[in-house]
Amino acid sequence: MQGMVRVTVKLVGAAAEAAGAPALEYGLVPGSALRSLVAMLCARHPGLLELSSGLWFAVNGERCELDAVLAEGDEIRVIPSFH
């Protein structure tokens, strides 16, 4: 994935069930915001789309907004608000 920013996505509870895995890895274009990753996740795992309004996100252990820019090696947690 040369020229890409590699990130790890850890999914919790119902989000992991919807994605069919507790963890995923993605390569993103440098400068990508969390919003882009969420859109990609929902497109690839439609079950997440049903949960999307009730999800919150943490990057490297800190809750963040969808406009956060992701960097190489970031760990993103996808957490249902009802978890």
Beta strands, then each sheet from edge to edge (+ up, - down):
strand 1: 5-11
strand 2: 23-28
strand 3: 55-59
strand 4: 62-64
strand 5: 75-80
sheet 1: 2+ 1- 5- 3+ 4-
end
